[in-house]
Amino acid sequence: MFLIQEPEYVREQVAIPSLAYVTKALVAANEEPLEIVMMAGCGLRNGEARAVNVTNVVADDVYRVREQIHSNTLKPAKLKHRKAGEFREVPLPRSVWEAIERYAEKHGTTKTAICCAARAATSRRAWSDAG
């Protein structure tokens, strides 16, 4: 009989960006990057924010997170720690919903209504420029 010891889980320090940092990132992006707005306004993770989908607005103040853009493949993927088809709902401030509408109007969407997948590099660069 082999006894295998599970690795010790070491929780990393959580860093929450300040409002000043988020504002600086928005300025560095030189326009309103929807990815940053979704992360700051709705608490979405990076991949979830890259998969913003206009059809996921299920009420005036509710956004349904159904998928993410995988960081390696840059293609839609199921959410982490969830089975395929599962989702979570987050509050959707009016200012964020208006940002989604402006973004979709200005840049369009993919055939599956995803807004941000192709423009993720812009937001990544803005975050690093702000820091």
C-alpha positions in Angstrom: 0.0 0.0 0.0 1.4 3.4 -1.0 0.6 6.5 0.9 0.7 9.6 -1.0 0.7 12.9 0.8 -1.3 15.7 -0.8 0.7 18.8 -1.6 0.2 21.6 0.9 -2.0 24.4 -0.4 -0.4 27.8 0.1 -2.8 30.6 -0.4 -1.3 33.5 -2.4 -1.8 37.1 -1.3 -4.8 38.6 -3.1 -4.2 41.9 -4.8 -7.2 44.1 -5.5 -6.4 47.0 -7.8 -7.3 50.5 -6.4 -9.6 52.8 -8.2 -6.6 55.0 -9.1 -4.9 52.0 -10.7 -8.0 51.0 -12.7 -8.4 54.6 -13.9 -4.7 54.7 -14.9 -5.2 51.4 -16.9 -8.2 52.9 -18.7 -6.2 56.0 -19.6 -3.2 53.9 -20.8 -5.6 51.9 -23.1 -6.4 55.1 -24.9 -10.1 54.1 -25.1 -12.6 52.3 -23.0 -11.4 48.6 -23.0 -14.4 46.5 -22.2 -12.3 43.8 -20.6 -11.1 46.2 -17.9 -14.6 47.6 -17.4 -16.0 44.1 -16.9 -13.3 43.1 -14.4 -13.6 46.3 -12.4 -17.4 46.7 -12.7 -18.6 43.0 -12.4 -15.7 41.3 -10.8 -15.1 39.0 -13.8 -11.8 37.0 -14.1 -9.5 37.8 -17.1 -10.8 35.0 -19.3 -14.4 35.7 -18.5 -14.0 39.4 -19.3 -12.5 38.4 -22.7 -15.6 36.4 -23.5 -18.1 39.2 -22.9 -21.3 38.2 -24.8 -24.2 40.6 -25.4 -26.6 37.7 -25.2 -25.5 37.0 -21.6 -27.2 40.2 -20.3 -30.3 38.4 -18.9 -31.9 41.3 -17.0 -31.2 45.0 -16.8 -28.9 44.4 -13.8 -27.7 40.8 -14.3 -24.9 39.4 -16.4 -24.7 35.6 -16.8 -21.1 34.3 -17.1 -21.2 31.2 -19.3 -17.7 30.8 -20.7 -14.2 32.2 -20.8 -11.6 32.7 -23.4 -8.8 30.2 -22.6 -5.5 32.0 -21.9 -3.5 29.5 -24.0 -5.7 28.7 -26.9 -7.5 32.1 -27.0 -10.7 30.2 -27.8 -14.0 30.0 -25.9 -13.9 27.4 -23.1 -16.1 26.3 -20.2 -15.7 28.1 -16.9 -13.1 27.0 -14.4 -14.4 24.7 -11.7 -17.7 24.2 -13.4 -19.2 21.6 -15.7 -19.9 22.4 -19.3 -23.2 24.4 -19.5 -23.0 25.7 -15.9 -22.9 29.4 -15.3 -22.8 32.1 -12.6 -24.7 35.3 -12.4 -23.1 38.6 -11.4 -24.6 42.1 -10.8 -24.4 44.3 -13.8 -24.2 48.1 -13.1 -25.9 50.3 -15.6 -22.5 51.9 -16.5 -21.1 48.5 -17.4 -24.2 47.6 -19.5 -23.8 50.9 -21.4 -20.1 50.2 -22.0 -21.1 46.8 -23.5 -23.6 48.5 -25.8 -21.1 51.2 -26.9 -18.4 48.6 -27.5 -20.6 46.3 -29.5 -21.9 49.3 -31.6 -18.3 50.6 -32.2 -16.4 47.3 -32.7 -19.2 44.7 -33.5 -19.3 41.2 -32.2 -18.3 37.7 -33.5 -21.0 35.5 -35.0 -21.6 34.1 -31.4 -22.0 37.7 -30.0 -18.6 37.7 -28.2 -17.2 41.2 -28.0 -13.7 41.1 -26.6 -11.8 38.0 -27.7 -9.8 39.6 -30.5 -8.9 42.7 -28.5 -7.6 41.0 -25.3 -4.0 42.1 -26.0 -4.9 45.8 -25.8 -6.3 45.4 -22.3 -3.4 43.3 -21.2 -1.0 46.0 -22.4 -3.1 48.7 -20.6 -2.8 46.8 -17.3 0.9 46.4 -17.6 1.3 50.1 -18.6 -0.6 51.2 -15.5 1.6 49.3 -13.2 
